[in-house]
Amino acid sequence: MDGLMTGNYKRTRYCGEFTAKDIGSYVCVMGWTQRQRDLGSLIFIDLRDRSGIIQLAFDENTDAVIFKKAFGIRAEYVLCAKGFVRARAEGAVNLSRATGEIEIAVDELNILSAAETPPFEITENSDVRMELRLKHRYLDLRRPDLQRNIMARSKITKLTRDFFADNGFVDIETPNLIKPTPEGARDYLVPSRIHPGNFYALPQSPQIYKQLLMLAGFDRYMQIARCYRDEDLRADRQPEFTQIDLEMSFVNQDDIFYIIEHYLKYLFKEFKDIDLEIPLLRIPYQEAMERFGSDKPDLRFGFELVNISEAVKNCGFKVFAGTVASGGSVRGINITDGADKFSRKEIDALTEFVKTYNAKGLAWYKNLNGEISSSYAKFLTDKENETVNTALNIREGDIAFIVADNDNVVFNSLGALRNNIAKKLKLTNPSEYKLLWVTDFPLLEYSEEDKRYVSKHHPFTMPVAEDIPFLETDPEKVRSIAYDIVINGTEAGGGSIRIHKAEIQSKIFDVLGLTKQEANDKFGFLLEAFKYGTPPHGGFAFGLDRLTALLLGLEDIRDVIAFPKVQNASELMTKSPAPADKKSLDELGIAVVKKEESIS
């Protein structure tokens, strides 16, 4: 009976695993119909499972009942077929497919499940809009490219566990229902029924627990940890994500670098067959900003920032001279041999692009075929232009772009412009890998919104010892022993050496504007733990989603997550989040208040 397998229907192997060596073997295969081709006296069915596709053949030797059944097969029907493996007819070999030399001459066919016509074709590298794909994600995940991505992620996870287990790390789970900690991104809150009016938070990271595990003496901890942040989404960010989370005792920064670099070397070799050269390049945060306008620089191309403030501080162009006089800077990038690649219309588009990063405009200078065109050259003397050209190393065939503003705007706009132009010129080959450490991040930054200092990394990060006195006088000068791994312009992970002395931790809470009572209410258990012998310790966390996407050359991390969210943090397939029923809310003592829409 169709839909019920009777008799010996044990699957021999996955569809994509058969080869010419199996010719003559009687086999049983199961999977989904990719397509059915009716050629009159011949019917071919491409049967697909996670390993690949094999062709099922029905011809004049096929039983009439089986042939008629094959005639009715449609896309995505789930089948069980038995038959002899045979060589394909001359001229019918498909060398683009692993099983392209063979087919199965079917003598038994069972329809395990019929299927309606899917809302989109199940095919590789689909250009179907993301919203439709995510609404029917269970169909989207049948696509071979997505299945390869998810299985690649599984392999990376296994390699990760193997490496850290072999290097003495203990895999320990930490809680998913924790105390809310309002420092950093917004928490997802979970109401407690047993403790009315009180809430758990979902962890943004296992940070405090892994530090406490170091106090407990486990020495080396790792976890593939689920984390949650209630923040705006981007292509490389989701409200729930997975970290490769680590912590080590009795270590300094170099010890952390050593283990992370050897993990990456192992991973790149085992997963990509790439021999990664270590130790990796290290660039301090301030140098990264000065040279690349970013704390996650992409080193696959040049176009480094050049500070020309000294050259233009007394020039006749007020935009330049006035910016320097007011404490800002004037910096530029030279796109070597790029003058013929940017029309005036394209330059105008780049000007609008940098304005999205709060730049007021974009100055430019083009030297093409001996002719000079520029938005600013006429305001400068010949000597001043020569000085700027020398500073930026502008030669025949080059085009330079310049931004004048405060350092934050200049760095952000030119850093983004640098990446934008590299992408336009196709200089960002996803198969090329440039890795580096960015170190010495600022410990604190001032939040105009909160009118206080906030942690650049998190409040448990150790300051550089020689900078600790600045906590009293100039907190923004304090560097931290914090570090990021950057791969091709993307932050793949980060970490820090942690504070292990109660007096330093209390001082940081003080600088962050927490009263002693607030610090005790939020983190009293940590300060209490510090009283009982705390080893120096530090750690690191990779974003597993990002790392997998980088290793696969993908731009969108949703392509390596089985069931991702969309831009507004909802899941289209299950229509989550959704309202809770009144009984559940009443048990929690929660009343939902509808916000009134403001009338503009």
ZAMARGU-4260 file (C-alpha; in steps of 0.2 Angstrom, whole numbers, plus 5000, padded with zeros to 4 digits):
<rodrens>
0) 5000/5000/5000 | 5007/5017/4995 | 5013/5027/5010 | 5016/5012/5020 | 5033/5002/5018
5) 5030/4983/5019 | 5043/4970/5016 | 5062/4973/5015 | 5063/4992/5012 | 5079/4996/5022
10) 5088/5010/5013 | 5104/5004/5006 | 5114/5021/5006 | 5111/5039/5003 | 5106/5044/4985
15) 5123/5053/4982 | 5134/5040/4988 | 5132/5027/4974 | 5146/5026/4960 | 5150/5015/4945
20) 5157/5002/4957 | 5139/4998/4962 | 5133/4993/4944 | 5124/4977/4946 | 5119/4979/4964
25) 5101/4978/4969 | 5098/4993/4980 | 5084/5003/4990 | 5084/5022/4990 | 5073/5035/4998
30) 5071/5054/4996 | 5061/5068/4988 | 5057/5070/4969 | 5068/5084/4962 | 5059/5083/4945
35) 5050/5070/4934 | 5054/5069/4915 | 5041/5060/4904 | 5048/5056/4887 | 5034/5044/4882
40) 5041/5027/4883 | 5054/5033/4896 | 5052/5041/4912 | 5066/5048/4923 | 5065/5054/4941
45) 5078/5063/4950 | 5078/5058/4968 | 5086/5069/4981 | 5091/5068/4999 | 5104/5077/5009
50) 5119/5069/5000 | 5114/5072/4982 | 5103/5066/4968 | 5102/5049/4959 | 5092/5046/4943
55) 5078/5033/4943 | 5074/5025/4926 | 5058/5018/4920 | 5057/5010/4903 | 5049/4996/4892
60) 5055/4983/4904 | 5047/4991/4919 | 5031/4983/4926 | 5016/4993/4919 | 5009/4996/4936
65) 5025/5004/4942 | 5027/5014/4925 | 5010/5021/4928 | 5014/5026/4946 | 5030/5034/4940
70) 5020/5044/4927 | 5010/5052/4941 | 5025/5057/4952 | 5027/5076/4954 | 5040/5087/4962
75) 5043/5084/4981 | 5034/5068/4982 | 5043/5057/4995 | 5048/5040/4987 | 5055/5023/4991
80) 5062/5014/4976 | 5071/4998/4973 | 5080/4992/4958 | 5097/4987/4950 | 5111/5000/4947
85) 5116/5001/4929 | 5127/5012/4918 | 5118/5026/4909 | 5115/5025/4890 | 5129/5032/4879
90) 5127/5051/4878 | 5116/5052/4894 | 5131/5053/4906 | 5130/5069/4917 | 5148/5073/4923
95) 5142/5088/4933 | 5134/5076/4945 | 5143/5064/4956 | 5131/5050/4952 | 5130/5055/4933
100) 5137/5039/4926 | 5123/5028/4934 | 5105/5026/4936 | 5093/5014/4945 | 5081/5003/4934
105) 5066/5003/4946 | 5056/4988/4949 | 5048/4993/4965 | 5041/5010/4969 | 5032/5016/4984
110) 5025/5034/4986 | 5028/5037/5005 | 5020/5055/5004 | 5012/5065/4990 | 5016/5084/4989
115) 5006/5099/4984 | 5016/5110/4972 | 5028/5120/4983 | 5027/5140/4983 | 5044/5140/4975
120) 5056/5128/4966 | 5068/5119/4977 | 5084/5123/4969 | 5101/5129/4973 | 5105/5147/4975
125) 5087/5152/4974 | 5083/5170/4970 | 5066/5169/4978 | 5063/5183/4990 | 5069/5180/5008
130) 5052/5183/5016 | 5044/5169/5006 | 5058/5157/5009 | 5058/5160/5028 | 5039/5158/5028
135) 5041/5141/5021 | 5058/5138/5029 | 5056/5119/5030 | 5055/5119/5011 | 5069/5131/5009
140) 5080/5120/5020 | 5078/5106/5007 | 5089/5116/4995 | 5106/5107/4993 | 5116/5123/4996
145) 5107/5127/5012 | 5109/5109/5018 | 5127/5110/5015 | 5128/5126/5025 | 5119/5118/5040
150) 5130/5102/5039 | 5146/5113/5037 | 5141/5122/5053 | 5139/5105/5062 | 5156/5100/5056
155) 5163/5116/5063 | 5155/5113/5079 | 5162/5095/5080 | 5180/5101/5076 | 5178/5115/5089
160) 5173/5103/5103 | 5187/5091/5098 | 5200/5104/5098 | 5196/5112/5115 | 5193/5094/5123
165) 5210/5089/5117 | 5218/5105/5125 | 5211/5102/5142 | 5195/5113/5141 | 5180/5106/5151
170) 5163/5108/5142 | 5151/5116/5155 | 5133/5122/5153 | 5128/5138/5161 | 5110/5144/5165
175) 5098/5151/5152 | 5087/5159/5166 | 5098/5172/5174 | 5097/5189/5184 | 5094/5204/5173
180) 5110/5215/5170 | 5105/5231/5162 | 5123/5235/5157 | 5126/5233/5138 | 5112/5228/5126
185) 5094/5226/5131 | 5090/5209/5140 | 5075/5198/5135 | 5065/5197/5151 | 5056/5181/5156
190) 5043/5183/5170 | 5043/5172/5185 | 5026/5164/5190 | 5033/5158/5206 | 5040/5175/5211
195) 5027/5187/5205 | 5034/5204/5199 | 5051/5197/5197 | 5060/5192/5180 | 5074/5182/5174
200) 5084/5187/5159 | 5090/5177/5145 | 5109/5178/5144 | 5118/5190/5133 | 5133/5179/5136
205) 5138/5167/5150 | 5151/5180/5155 | 5149/5181/5174 | 5146/5162/5176 | 5161/5157/5166
210) 5171/5169/5177 | 5164/5161/5193 | 5169/5144/5185 | 5187/5151/5185 | 5185/5155/5204
215) 5178/5137/5206 | 5195/5130/5200 | 5190/5122/5183 | 5205/5132/5175 | 5199/5129/5157
220) 5180/5131/5152 | 5172/5130/5135 | 5154/5130/5129 | 5144/5131/5113 | 5132/5143/5121
225) 5115/5151/5116 | 5114/5169/5119 | 5101/5182/5117 | 5101/5201/5114 | 5086/5212/5111
230) 5094/5224/5099 | 5091/5230/5081 | 5096/5217/5068 | 5109/5217/5054 | 5114/5205/5041
235) 5127/5198/5053 | 5116/5199/5069 | 5101/5189/5076 | 5092/5191/5092 | 5097/5173/5097
240) 5114/5167/5092 | 5127/5155/5096 | 5144/5158/5104 | 5160/5147/5105 | 5163/5153/5123
245) 5180/5151/5132 | 5188/5155/5149 | 5205/5151/5155 | 5214/5154/5172 | 5232/5159/5176
250) 5234/5167/5159 | 5239/5184/5151 | 5234/5190/5134 | 5248/5181/5125 | 5241/5164/5132
255) 5224/5168/5125 | 5231/5173/5108 | 5241/5156/5108 | 5226/5145/5110 | 5215/5155/5099
260) 5227/5155/5085 | 5231/5137/5086 | 5212/5133/5086 | 5210/5144/5070 | 5225/5135/5062
265) 5217/5118/5066 | 5200/5124/5060 | 5206/5131/5043 | 5216/5116/5040 | 5203/5103/5044
270) 5188/5113/5036 | 5196/5123/5022 | 5213/5114/5019 | 5221/5131/5021 | 5238/5132/5031
275) 5235/5147/5041 | 5251/5157/5046 | 5253/5161/5064 | 5256/5171/5074 | 5243/5183/5067
280) 5246/5201/5064 | 5242/5213/5079 | 5236/5231/5077 | 5231/5242/5092 | 5214/5249/5091
285) 5220/5267/5088 | 5231/5262/5074 | 5217/5253/5066 | 5206/5268/5066 | 5220/5279/5060
290) 5225/5268/5045 | 5208/5260/5041 | 5194/5270/5049 | 5188/5255/5057 | 5191/5243/5072
295) 5188/5228/5061 | 5199/5232/5045 | 5198/5222/5029 | 5216/5219/5024 | 5212/5211/5007
300) 5215/5228/4999 | 5224/5245/5002 | 5216/5262/5002 | 5223/5267/5019 | 5218/5283/5027
305) 5231/5297/5027 | 5230/5312/5039 | 5233/5328/5028 | 5228/5340/5042 | 5245/5347/5044
310) 5246/5350/5025 | 5230/5360/5024 | 5228/5369/5041 | 5233/5386/5033 | 5226/5383/5016
315) 5213/5395/5007 | 5199/5381/5008 | 5189/5385/5023 | 5181/5368/5024 | 5199/5360/5027
320) 5207/5374/5037 | 5192/5378/5047 | 5190/5359/5052 | 5208/5359/5058 | 5206/5375/5068
325) 5191/5368/5077 | 5200/5352/5082 | 5195/5341/5069 | 5205/5332/5055 | 5206/5331/5036
330) 5210/5313/5030 | 5209/5305/5013 | 5211/5289/5004 | 5219/5286/4987 | 5211/5274/4975
335) 5226/5269/4964 | 5223/5267/4946 | 5204/5271/4950 | 5202/5287/4941 | 5194/5279/4926
340) 5182/5269/4936 | 5172/5284/4944 | 5161/5295/4934 | 5154/5312/4941 | 5138/5303/4944
345) 5146/5289/4954 | 5156/5302/4964 | 5140/5311/4968 | 5133/5294/4974 | 5148/5292/4985
350) 5145/5309/4992 | 5128/5304/4997 | 5135/5288/5004 | 5147/5296/5016 | 5133/5308/5022
355) 5124/5293/5029 | 5139/5292/5041 | 5136/5311/5046 | 5150/5318/5034 | 5145/5335/5028
360) 5152/5331/5011 | 5166/5322/5001 | 5180/5331/4992 | 5189/5323/4978 | 5204/5324/4966
365) 5206/5315/4950 | 5221/5313/4939 | 5216/5305/4922 | 5226/5306/4906 | 5236/5321/4912
370) 5220/5331/4915 | 5216/5336/4933 | 5198/5338/4940 | 5194/5341/4958 | 5181/5348/4970
375) 5194/5358/4980 | 5210/5360/4970 | 5205/5378/4964 | 5205/5384/4982 | 5223/5378/4985
380) 5239/5385/4979 | 5249/5375/4967 | 5261/5372/4982 | 5247/5366/4993 | 5240/5355/4980
385) 5257/5347/4977 | 5259/5345/4996 | 5242/5336/4997 | 5246/5325/4982 | 5263/5320/4989
390) 5254/5316/5006 | 5241/5305/4997 | 5253/5299/4984 | 5242/5304/4970 | 5249/5299/4953
395) 5243/5298/4935 | 5227/5287/4935 | 5223/5289/4953 | 5208/5297/4962 | 5207/5303/4980
400) 5193/5306/4992 | 5194/5317/5007 | 5183/5320/5022 | 5185/5335/5034 | 5176/5333/5051
405) 5178/5327/5069 | 5188/5311/5070 | 5173/5300/5074 | 5164/5306/5058 | 5180/5305/5047
410) 5185/5288/5053 | 5167/5281/5051 | 5164/5288/5034 | 5181/5285/5026 | 5181/5268/5034
415) 5164/5263/5026 | 5169/5272/5010 | 5185/5262/5009 | 5175/5245/5010 | 5161/5252/4998
420) 5174/5255/4985 | 5183/5239/4987 | 5167/5230/4984 | 5163/5240/4969 | 5180/5236/4962
425) 5178/5217/4966 | 5193/5217/4978 | 5185/5207/4992 | 5187/5189/4986 | 5178/5178/4999
430) 5190/5164/4996 | 5205/5175/5002 | 5207/5176/5021 | 5216/5190/5030 | 5215/5188/5049
435) 5222/5200/5062 | 5221/5204/5081 | 5214/5222/5085 | 5220/5225/5103 | 5221/5239/5116
440) 5203/5245/5114 | 5197/5260/5125 | 5190/5253/5141 | 5176/5266/5141 | 5166/5278/5130
445) 5155/5292/5134 | 5136/5290/5131 | 5127/5306/5126 | 5111/5297/5128 | 5114/5291/5146
450) 5126/5306/5151 | 5139/5294/5158 | 5153/5283/5154 | 5149/5265/5148 | 5160/5250/5145
455) 5166/5248/5127 | 5167/5229/5130 | 5159/5225/5147 | 5162/5231/5165 | 5173/5216/5169
460) 5187/5220/5157 | 5204/5223/5165 | 5211/5240/5161 | 5230/5242/5156 | 5239/5244/5172
465) 5248/5260/5168 | 5232/5268/5163 | 5223/5264/5179 | 5227/5282/5186 | 5217/5290/5172
470) 5201/5282/5179 | 5201/5297/5191 | 5206/5311/5179 | 5203/5306/5161 | 5193/5289/5159
475) 5193/5290/5140 | 5212/5288/5140 | 5211/5271/5149 | 5215/5257/5137 | 5208/5239/5141
480) 5216/5222/5139 | 5203/5218/5126 | 5205/5210/5109 | 5195/5205/5094 | 5199/5193/5080
485) 5195/5201/5063 | 5192/5190/5047 | 5190/5200/5031 | 5183/5215/5039 | 5171/5206/5050
490) 5173/5204/5069 | 5173/5185/5071 | 5175/5186/5090 | 5182/5195/5105 | 5188/5194/5123
495) 5198/5201/5137 | 5208/5198/5152 | 5196/5200/5167 | 5197/5210/5183 | 5201/5198/5197
500) 5203/5211/5211 | 5187/5217/5220 | 5195/5235/5223 | 5197/5237/5204 | 5180/5230/5200
505) 5172/5242/5212 | 5182/5257/5205 | 5175/5252/5187 | 5157/5252/5194 | 5160/5269/5202
510) 5166/5276/5185 | 5151/5269/5176 | 5140/5279/5188 | 5134/5265/5199 | 5132/5268/5217
515) 5139/5256/5230 | 5121/5250/5233 | 5117/5248/5214 | 5133/5239/5212 | 5129/5227/5226
520) 5111/5224/5220 | 5117/5220/5203 | 5134/5212/5206 | 5136/5209/5224 | 5138/5190/5222
525) 5153/5193/5211 | 5161/5205/5223 | 5158/5193/5237 | 5166/5179/5227 | 5181/5189/5224
530) 5185/5188/5243 | 5188/5170/5242 | 5204/5169/5231 | 5202/5174/5212 | 5215/5168/5199
535) 5220/5180/5185 | 5209/5174/5171 | 5203/5179/5153 | 5193/5173/5139 | 5186/5174/5122
540) 5170/5171/5112 | 5168/5167/5094 | 5151/5170/5085 | 5148/5153/5078 | 5136/5160/5065
545) 5148/5173/5059 | 5163/5161/5059 | 5153/5148/5049 | 5147/5161/5036 | 5165/5168/5034
550) 5172/5151/5031 | 5159/5147/5018 | 5161/5164/5010 | 5143/5170/5014 | 5137/5188/5018
555) 5121/5184/5027 | 5122/5173/5043 | 5104/5168/5040 | 5111/5156/5027 | 5119/5146/5041
560) 5105/5146/5054 | 5091/5133/5052 | 5077/5144/5058 | 5083/5163/5058 | 5073/5178/5062
565) 5070/5193/5050 | 5074/5212/5053 | 5060/5215/5066 | 5065/5200/5076 | 5050/5189/5071
570) 5050/5172/5064 | 5038/5171/5048 | 5036/5153/5048 | 5028/5151/5066 | 5023/5169/5067
575) 5033/5172/5082 | 5032/5182/5094 | 5013/5180/5097 | 5001/5186/5111 | 5000/5175/5126
580) 4983/5169/5132 | 4974/5178/5146 | 4975/5164/5158 | 4994/5163/5156 | 4996/5182/5159
585) 4985/5181/5174 | 4995/5168/5182 | 5011/5179/5179 | 5002/5194/5186 | 5005/5203/5170
590) 4993/5216/5161 | 4997/5220/5143 | 4994/5239/5140 | 4991/5244/5122 | 5002/5259/5117
595) 4993/5273/5109 | 5000/5278/5092 | 5005/5296/5092 | 4997/5307/5079 | 5009/5317/5069
</rodrens>
